[in-house]
């Protein structure tokens, strides 16, 4: 008689670690378990149709995609961009951010969530993060607000919805705009409502690695007509014309106010329309697979899931850049670096420690004079030195030692997923064997983005 799954797990966990010569936990071929995006004949036909119609430039297909996206989000306006960073810059301009203004943002994110403020003469102040959600901590936002603060940038980091109730309460008390960066969390729910529908404006990266993947593209959504029209006027010159309803924008129509051209490539738009039609179904399978992985690891010492409690009506959005939370104190003080080394030896190739490095520690946010203004760009228009030294945001600065990458499953393949879960469990249960040769963690972990360095 075949062993039950629990007995199989116990038997494998009793074997020596692969790092010390034991058999690896992962033995089954991955097949299509991690293949993304899913490209079908429908996607190929959409691209070929765009090519054959010679409509790679222009906006006709993009405008159809915008309608689809707005309907899917339940939002009045959607505007396509050539990438998510461009959509964030347009959102900053859309809410009126300009010279000497300040935004408040999480430091644990990619540069795009904050750095576009420099292009408008504005700057950024970072607030610390919540160690469980890994998103901006509403309790730390208020102390960073000044008379020059105009907006809070909320990143739903790694697909986990931020605490929108807490954030919106702070924003309302101080009359601040809320910009949602949904690049990691397309389709996520917060208490039954899609993230991206809470703030004044939301932005989405739709590049190939994201959960809605269409090449290189971005999207902006808002219910505010003025914000939409300002974003359009900033870099969509051919659409900045007679349809503008905002009175003060009408006389300036015809040229982009930002001096840039931000429209989405129409082959990306064509792929986007197809990908969006299938996204909810595919995202549901990703959630099923990822939740199965974490269910198998429930109760494992040292390991905690970075996921929401779905009984609250919240869900993870696509699980982009999926991570786990690490509790070194439950594993005898074993470093996450040594833990991940052992997990990789078990056959989990991308089990690496860390996440995004805290942005406030990078020279660009401290001493770089980007535009030749004779002083660091961060404070070029400021009346005070708002730079934040190491030690000022302790949770963000230490989070790299408390998180690690996990596999991002795209399909529900329970037997395969069980092997990957077993790799993590096996190492956790053998943590004492790893302590003797543990070099500890380096001073910082992670990177400024999730891309792999060019060698």
Phi and psi in degrees as a GROMACS rama.xvg file:
@    title "Ramachandran Plot"
@    xaxis  label "Phi"
@    yaxis  label "Psi"
@TYPE xy
-67.1188  146.263  UNK-2
-69.6446  147.52  UNK-3
-69.6495  157.648  UNK-4
-54.7695  -37.6699  UNK-5
-67.2086  -37.6839  UNK-6
-69.1341  -38.8957  UNK-7
-59.8267  -43.6341  UNK-8
-60.8816  -45.8565  UNK-9
-62.7476  -41.5139  UNK-10
-63.313  -45.2142  UNK-11
-66.6465  -39.8741  UNK-12
-65.4344  -23.2095  UNK-13
-79.054  -13.6814  UNK-14
-76.6396  155.865  UNK-15
-62.1545  152.809  UNK-16
-63.8562  143.556  UNK-17
-60.443  -30.8138  UNK-18
-59.4038  -25.4457  UNK-19
-109.536  18.6407  UNK-20
102.995  -3.04519  UNK-21
-75.6003  170.727  UNK-22
-73.6565  139.968  UNK-23
-68.1611  152.038  UNK-24
-72.5877  -33.8476  UNK-25
-93.4433  115.884  UNK-26
-124.195  -24.0103  UNK-27
-79.3514  143.093  UNK-28
-64.5016  142.387  UNK-29
-71.0032  -25.8124  UNK-30
50.9015  -123.556  UNK-31
-98.0719  18.4215  UNK-32
-59.4852  -31.6998  UNK-33
-116.945  3.25048  UNK-34
-67.0979  126.113  UNK-35
-158.762  142.513  UNK-36
-73.9018  166.17  UNK-37
-83.8879  114.297  UNK-38
-112.425  125.565  UNK-39
-120.166  179.044  UNK-40
-58.3823  -31.3669  UNK-41
-62.6553  -41.5975  UNK-42
-65.5035  -45.6056  UNK-43
-62.5349  -41.2677  UNK-44
-63.6377  -38.9683  UNK-45
-63.9919  -41.4454  UNK-46
-67.9829  -44.7364  UNK-47
-62.6727  -37.0753  UNK-48
-63.2449  -41.5993  UNK-49
-62.3683  -44.3581  UNK-50
-62.3182  -47.8907  UNK-51
-67.4207  -26.6461  UNK-52
-86.1549  -1.09989  UNK-53
56.2384  43.8584  UNK-54
-116.062  33.4014  UNK-55
-63.2915  -39.3124  UNK-56
-92.941  -174.977  UNK-57
89.9096  -169.741  UNK-58
-138.579  -2.16867  UNK-59
-59.9282  -49.0006  UNK-60
-68.729  -40.1347  UNK-61
-59.5431  -41.5461  UNK-62
-66.1411  -32.4071  UNK-63
-67.5423  -41.0779  UNK-64
-63.4676  -39.8275  UNK-65
-60.0135  -42.2363  UNK-66
-61.957  -44.4949  UNK-67
-58.8399  -45.731  UNK-68
-67.6669  -42.2971  UNK-69
-62.1461  -41.6058  UNK-70
-63.8865  -44.1875  UNK-71
-61.3524  -39.1583  UNK-72
-81.1527  -18.7374  UNK-73
72.8247  34.3657  UNK-74
-120.201  150.447  UNK-75
-68.8303  -42.2872  UNK-76
-126.794  138.351  UNK-77
-134.493  143.852  UNK-78
-138.478  123.502  UNK-79
-82.7352  145.011  UNK-80
-132.638  164.089  UNK-81
-73.4603  -16.9482  UNK-82
-165.474  170.697  UNK-83
-67.5777  -33.5019  UNK-84
-61.7857  -41.9058  UNK-85
-63.8441  -36.761  UNK-86
-66.5108  -34.9243  UNK-87
-69.5694  -42.126  UNK-88
-59.1506  -43.3245  UNK-89
-65.7354  -35.6969  UNK-90
-65.1342  -40.9613  UNK-91
-59.8281  -46.5356  UNK-92
-64.5739  -37.4823  UNK-93
-59.685  -37.2724  UNK-94
-89.9051  4.16307  UNK-95
92.9539  17.6325  UNK-96
-72.6206  132.266  UNK-97
-146.505  -161.792  UNK-98
-56.0974  132.628  UNK-99
75.2321  -1.85419  UNK-100
-76.8665  161.591  UNK-101
-125.328  142.912  UNK-102
-114.835  156.03  UNK-103
-113.042  131.736  UNK-104
-143.703  159.367  UNK-105
-72.0695  144.076  UNK-106
-83.2484  -13.9215  UNK-107
-97.2079  85.8361  UNK-108
-170.413  173.34  UNK-109
-77.7768  161.154  UNK-110
-54.6079  -29.0763  UNK-111
-60.5725  -25.3914  UNK-112
-72.474  -17.2489  UNK-113
-130.893  -43.7778  UNK-114
-63.5907  -29.6549  UNK-115
-56.5641  -19.9892  UNK-116
-57.9403  -33.5803  UNK-117
-58.0948  -36.4215  UNK-118
-64.7313  -18.436  UNK-119
-103.685  6.92899  UNK-120
80.9867  6.75121  UNK-121
-95.3539  179.625  UNK-122
-144.057  179.437  UNK-123
-130.346  145.774  UNK-124
-122.136  133.914  UNK-125
-98.6786  140.236  UNK-126
-109.662  154.114  UNK-127
-72.1317  170.992  UNK-128
-109.505  162.143  UNK-129
-82.7258  130.407  UNK-130
-72.3176  -9.88177  UNK-131
-100.814  -49.1979  UNK-132
-78.4381  -25.6936  UNK-133
69.0759  10.2291  UNK-134
-100.022  171.228  UNK-135
-55.6088  139.56  UNK-136
-91.5427  112.955  UNK-137
-54.7987  -31.2882  UNK-138
-69.6188  -16.5343  UNK-139
-103.45  -5.2955  UNK-140
-70.3981  -44.0723  UNK-141
-59.1794  -36.6016  UNK-142
-69.6059  -12.7095  UNK-143
-99.2913  -2.40442  UNK-144
-77.5015  135.206  UNK-145
-129.644  173.802  UNK-146
-59.4104  -18.6666  UNK-147
-95.059  -2.5324  UNK-148
-70.4297  129.952  UNK-149
-113.928  -27.3902  UNK-150
-156.11  155.867  UNK-151
-110.676  127.788  UNK-152
-99.3844  119.101  UNK-153
-105.983  121.483  UNK-154
-106.444  121.48  UNK-155
-83.8418  83.4623  UNK-156
-72.2368  131.525  UNK-157
56.1018  29.8312  UNK-158
87.0966  -2.2819  UNK-159
-90.9543  121.334  UNK-160
-59.7785  136.242  UNK-161
-74.8713  167.755  UNK-162
-77.1523  82.5857  UNK-163
-67.7316  -32.5201  UNK-164
-60.3648  -47.3455  UNK-165
-66.833  -40.7899  UNK-166
-67.212  -45.4584  UNK-167
-64.4523  -34.223  UNK-168
-62.5563  -43.8457  UNK-169
-63.5712  -45.511  UNK-170
-59.8465  -42.4516  UNK-171
-65.7211  -40.0088  UNK-172
-61.6845  -30.4246  UNK-173
-113.419  5.80293  UNK-174
64.6577  38.6378  UNK-175
-101.174  148.074  UNK-176
-76.9775  152.953  UNK-177
-121.073  121.498  UNK-178
-109.676  121.478  UNK-179
-97.0623  125.525  UNK-180
-97.8276  105.349  UNK-181
-102.976  19.8546  UNK-182
-61.1987  -26.7323  UNK-183
-97.2147  -6.40295  UNK-184
-138.335  35.5945  UNK-185
-56.634  124.609  UNK-186
87.1918  -4.22222  UNK-187
-63.5196  148.694  UNK-188
-109.086  140.762  UNK-189
-120.146  110.151  UNK-190
50.9603  45.2098  UNK-191
87.984  1.68364  UNK-192
-128.276  141.096  UNK-193
-65.2047  133.231  UNK-194
-64.383  146.524  UNK-195
101.188  -11.277  UNK-196
-109.881  8.34963  UNK-197
-98.5825  -41.8395  UNK-198
-82.1914  -172.09  UNK-199
-74.993  -30.0926  UNK-200
-157.061  150.878  UNK-201
-134.204  150.73  UNK-202
-130.175  151.319  UNK-203
-140.446  125.832  UNK-204
-83.0434  135.875  UNK-205
-124.863  30.6713  UNK-206
-74.3219  172.977  UNK-207
-58.6817  -31.5959  UNK-208
-80.8342  -13.6578  UNK-209
-78.5356  170.891  UNK-210
-75.2156  -28.96  UNK-211
-102.322  108.648  UNK-212
-119.228  120.503  UNK-213
-138.294  28.0406  UNK-214
107.972  -102.812  UNK-215
-138.243  110.129  UNK-216
-166.278  166.755  UNK-217
-147.637  167.767  UNK-218
-143.164  148.618  UNK-219
-125.464  136.745  UNK-220
-131.174  147.731  UNK-221
-164.416  154.117  UNK-222
-95.9336  -2.55981  UNK-223
-97.3915  114.128  UNK-224
-61.8096  -37.8712  UNK-225
-66.5743  -43.0649  UNK-226
-60.8733  -44.4266  UNK-227
-59.2304  -45.1568  UNK-228
-71.6243  -35.0145  UNK-229
-64.546  -42.0855  UNK-230
-63.5499  -39.6527  UNK-231
-65.2068  -44.7457  UNK-232
-65.3258  -26.2078  UNK-233
-65.8529  -40.4075  UNK-234
-151.289  20.2542  UNK-235
-124.241  66.3703  UNK-236
-56.6452  -38.7903  UNK-237
-72.7996  -15.2261  UNK-238
-103.703  -2.47027  UNK-239
-90.7094  84.8846  UNK-240
-146.763  -141.586  UNK-241
-63.9801  -24.3947  UNK-242
-73.8515  -7.99111  UNK-243
-62.7119  129.336  UNK-244
-100.658  -22.6237  UNK-245
-72.7987  114.405  UNK-246
-53.3607  -47.0915  UNK-247
-70.5279  -16.4739  UNK-248
-82.9431  -22.3196  UNK-249
-59.9917  -44.9644  UNK-250
-65.727  -18.2856  UNK-251
-96.1562  0.972829  UNK-252
-61.6545  149.445  UNK-253
117.405  -30.7371  UNK-254
-125.324  146.638  UNK-255
-72.62  128.66  UNK-256
-65.3518  -27.905  UNK-257
-89.0157  -4.03257  UNK-258
67.706  24.0375  UNK-259
-129.331  165.781  UNK-260
-122.693  109.222  UNK-261
-113.425  9.44614  UNK-262
-70.4343  155.815  UNK-263
-76.5882  139.936  UNK-264
-66.7882  135.049  UNK-265
-73.9768  -18.7921  UNK-266
-69.4932  -34.2715  UNK-267
-65.623  -41.1286  UNK-268
-60.4698  -41.6319  UNK-269
-63.1643  -44.2567  UNK-270
-64.3959  -39.7572  UNK-271
-59.4751  -40.0607  UNK-272
-61.9319  -39.2425  UNK-273
-71.4722  -47.5988  UNK-274
-59.6406  -40.0571  UNK-275
-65.5437  -35.5446  UNK-276
-60.2729  -30.929  UNK-277
-105.52  -0.371571  UNK-278
-65.3289  -46.0196  UNK-279
-59.3205  -40.8293  UNK-280
-65.8305  -44.2587  UNK-281
-69.0177  -38.9738  UNK-282
-64.9306  -35.2492  UNK-283
-64.1827  -38.0834  UNK-284
-70.1355  -37.6048  UNK-285
-60.8891  -44.5415  UNK-286
-61.269  -42.3532  UNK-287
-61.7586  -43.5373  UNK-288
-66.9138  -46.03  UNK-289
-68.3309  -39.7432  UNK-290
-65.8141  -35.0183  UNK-291
-62.0067  -44.036  UNK-292
-55.6011  -49.1518  UNK-293
-72.3025  -32.714  UNK-294
-60.4875  -38.8218  UNK-295
-66.1576  -27.1053  UNK-296
-96.286  1.28902  UNK-297
-54.6598  128.795  UNK-298
87.4202  -3.89851  UNK-299
-70.6101  127.44  UNK-300
-61.5765  138.729  UNK-301
86.018  -14.356  UNK-302
-117.008  130.085  UNK-303
-130.242  145.722  UNK-304
-77.714  137.531  UNK-305
-95.315  86.5774  UNK-306
-156.834  166.384  UNK-307
-89.8076  164.514  UNK-308
-86.8806  104.919  UNK-309
-67.806  -13.3525  UNK-310
-69.1305  -13.9502  UNK-311
-86.1161  -1.74927  UNK-312
88.5139  4.45276  UNK-313
-97.8671  153.469  UNK-314
-141.076  158.708  UNK-315
-76.6422  148.389  UNK-316
-105.043  88.6728  UNK-317
79.9863  -15.6294  UNK-318
60.1753  30.8427  UNK-319
-54.7256  135.32  UNK-320
59.5693  39.4216  UNK-321
-51.9051  136.75  UNK-322
-133.332  165.06  UNK-323
-120.712  161.187  UNK-324
-98.0158  136.611  UNK-325
-112.239  132.812  UNK-326
-117.967  86.5988  UNK-327
-59.4268  -32.4918  UNK-328
-64.6913  -21.7958  UNK-329
-85.7358  -7.50711  UNK-330
-121.083  34.6786  UNK-331
69.3531  17.6864  UNK-332
87.2174  11.0782  UNK-333
-59.7468  131.546  UNK-334
-69.5118  150.464  UNK-335
-66.4388  -27.1169  UNK-336
-64.0435  -48.0015  UNK-337
-67.3561  -40.0952  UNK-338
-56.8393  -48.8671  UNK-339
-66.9609  -34.9252  UNK-340
-58.0077  -43.4295  UNK-341
-69.4492  -36.3353  UNK-342
-67.1683  -39.8939  UNK-343
-60.6237  -39.0042  UNK-344
-64.0427  -23.9376  UNK-345
-79.2991  -3.22148  UNK-346
110.809  9.42105  UNK-347
-103.068  90.8859  UNK-348
-62.2589  -31.0988  UNK-349
-104.247  21.344  UNK-350
-78.5656  89.6302  UNK-351
-118.502  150.944  UNK-352
-80.2914  161.023  UNK-353
89.3606  178.554  UNK-354
-150.074  -149.449  UNK-355
-66.1453  135.016  UNK-356
-68.797  151.265  UNK-357
-67.6778  123.628  UNK-358
-61.6112  -32.0017  UNK-359
-65.5254  -12.3881  UNK-360
-90.5999  -7.01535  UNK-361
-82.5485  144.594  UNK-362
-55.5746  -31.1536  UNK-363
-61.0298  -25.3155  UNK-364
-101.854  15.8864  UNK-365
-135.032  -57.4082  UNK-366
-132.579  5.74581  UNK-367
-85.7775  128.788  UNK-368
-98.9243  92.3642  UNK-369
-71.2047  -40.7906  UNK-370
-105.482  15.3124  UNK-371
65.4701  40.7289  UNK-372
-94.2819  0.203186  UNK-373
84.4384  4.78639  UNK-374
-155.934  162.055  UNK-375
-55.6526  136.224  UNK-376
-57.1493  -33.7515  UNK-377
-55.2386  -33.3186  UNK-378
-120.31  15.1476  UNK-379
-59.7429  -33.198  UNK-380
-113.976  15.4991  UNK-381
-101.017  151.101  UNK-382
-91.251  -5.62647  UNK-383
-140.131  161.454  UNK-384
-88.0396  101.784  UNK-385
-99.4312  15.1421  UNK-386
-67.2642  149.4  UNK-387
-120.306  106.747  UNK-388
-70.7858  163.617  UNK-389
-58.1797  132.626  UNK-390
108.348  -14.069  UNK-391
-84.4062  -22.6486  UNK-392
-128.988  76.3649  UNK-393
-63.1712  -35.9341  UNK-394
-66.6695  -48.4479  UNK-395
-61.9939  -40.0918  UNK-396
-68.5905  -25.5606  UNK-397
-101.435  -2.27424  UNK-398
-69.8771  -25.6186  UNK-399
-59.9558  -27.3172  UNK-400
-85.7359  -0.436997  UNK-401
-122.714  12.5346  UNK-402
-141.767  161.577  UNK-403
-155.952  151.9  UNK-404
-72.2613  142.575  UNK-405
-121.004  164.688  UNK-406
-60.6779  143.904  UNK-407
-103.767  93.1049  UNK-408
-77.0578  132.457  UNK-409
-101.704  -11.7409  UNK-410
-137.392  152.316  UNK-411
-86.1336  99.0394  UNK-412
-125.164  85.0728  UNK-413
-57.1316  -37.6896  UNK-414
-66.5011  -41.2939  UNK-415
-67.5224  -45.8973  UNK-416
-60.7723  -36.7072  UNK-417
-61.2943  -36.3563  UNK-418
-67.0597  -40.6708  UNK-419
-66.5312  -41.3963  UNK-420
-62.0966  -39.1656  UNK-421
-64.3437  -32.0817  UNK-422
-60.5745  -44.7675  UNK-423
-68.6788  -42.906  UNK-424
-62.8998  -45.1327  UNK-425
-58.2868  -45.2053  UNK-426
-67.2498  -41.888  UNK-427
-60.4885  -40.3432  UNK-428
-74.6988  -17.5804  UNK-429
-107.637  21.5246  UNK-430
-59.1985  -33.5452  UNK-431
-62.5944  -29.7612  UNK-432
-71.665  -14.7679  UNK-433
-97.0694  -10.4283  UNK-434
-67.8529  -36.5936  UNK-435
-61.1404  -37.8837  UNK-436
-105.747  22.0307  UNK-437
-77.2575  114.295  UNK-438
-78.897  -7.02075  UNK-439
83.4266  178.136  UNK-440
-89.0842  146.567  UNK-441
-67.9715  170.39  UNK-442
-56.068  -36.2211  UNK-443
-139.177  152.664  UNK-444
-128.137  154.29  UNK-445
95.1798  -160.66  UNK-446
-152.982  176.452  UNK-447
-79.1747  -9.00545  UNK-448
-160.638  176.341  UNK-449
-94.6118  0.96022  UNK-450
-70.3904  153.855  UNK-451
-86.0535  138.216  UNK-452
-63.3805  146.345  UNK-453
-78.0359  130.94  UNK-454
